[in-house]
Amino acid sequence: MAERIRRAFRESGMSLKRLSDLSGTRYASVHAFFTGERDPQLSTVQRWCDVLGLELRPVRRGKRKGG
């Protein structure tokens, strides 16, 4: 998902500041994610996806226990 967010951001042509403003998240959080310094919280990722027009949805991985 991180790569999809980065790609959508690059394709959007917006600045980190603009993404920060539109998503209501701190610039430091946006910058830290895009420079690889830190992973954001899920709620922050949801805000960025909303701004970038991406859908954040759960994905099942592997087999479930008992099934």
Backbone torsions as a table, in degrees:
resi	resn	phi	psi	omega
1	MET	NA	-35.7	-178.7
2	ALA	-58.7	-42.2	-179.2
3	GLU	-67.4	-36.2	177.6
4	ARG	-64.2	-39.6	178.1
5	ILE	-65.3	-45.7	179.8
6	ARG	-61.6	-42.2	179.4
7	ARG	-64.5	-47.1	179.7
8	ALA	-61.8	-38.2	177.8
9	PHE	-63.4	-48.4	179.7
10	ARG	-59.0	-44.0	-178.2
11	GLU	-68.6	-24.2	-179.2
12	SER	-71.2	-27.6	-178.6
13	GLY	77.2	3.5	-179.4
14	MET	-84.4	163.1	178.5
15	SER	-88.1	164.5	175.1
16	LEU	-59.6	-39.1	179.4
17	LYS	-62.1	-42.4	-179.8
18	ARG	-65.0	-44.2	177.4
19	LEU	-60.7	-41.6	177.9
20	SER	-60.4	-48.7	-178.9
21	ASP	-63.4	-48.1	-176.7
22	LEU	-68.0	-30.2	-177.5
23	SER	-93.3	-10.6	-178.7
24	GLY	70.3	27.3	177.9
25	THR	-111.7	158.4	-178.2
26	ARG	-68.0	140.7	177.9
27	TYR	-56.9	-40.0	-178.6
28	ALA	-59.3	-37.4	178.8
29	SER	-67.9	-43.3	178.4
30	VAL	-61.7	-49.5	-178.5
31	HIS	-60.4	-44.7	-178.4
32	ALA	-61.9	-38.2	177.9
33	PHE	-67.6	-48.7	-175.1
34	PHE	-72.7	-16.2	174.9
35	THR	-99.3	1.1	177.0
36	GLY	79.0	14.3	-178.6
37	GLU	-78.9	-29.1	-172.1
38	ARG	-158.0	148.6	173.6
39	ASP	-91.2	137.7	-179.4
40	PRO	-80.9	165.3	173.7
41	GLN	-72.8	155.9	-179.5
42	LEU	-57.5	-39.8	179.6
43	SER	-63.2	-34.2	177.4
44	THR	-70.0	-43.0	177.6
45	VAL	-59.0	-41.1	179.0
46	GLN	-61.0	-42.1	178.6
47	ARG	-62.4	-43.2	179.5
48	TRP	-65.3	-41.5	178.3
49	CYS	-60.8	-41.6	178.2
50	ASP	-58.4	-46.1	-179.5
51	VAL	-66.9	-39.0	-175.4
52	LEU	-87.6	-1.5	178.3
53	GLY	75.5	29.4	178.3
54	LEU	-105.3	152.0	176.6
55	GLU	-102.4	126.0	176.7
56	LEU	-99.3	117.5	-178.9
57	ARG	-141.0	152.4	-179.2
58	PRO	-70.1	148.3	177.9
59	VAL	-128.4	129.1	176.9
60	ARG	-83.0	136.8	178.6
61	ARG	-125.0	137.6	177.3
62	GLY	70.9	-176.6	-179.1
63	LYS	-88.2	146.3	175.0
64	ARG	-81.3	148.6	176.9
65	LYS	-63.2	138.3	176.6
66	GLY	78.1	7.9	-176.5
67	GLY	-127.7	NA	NA
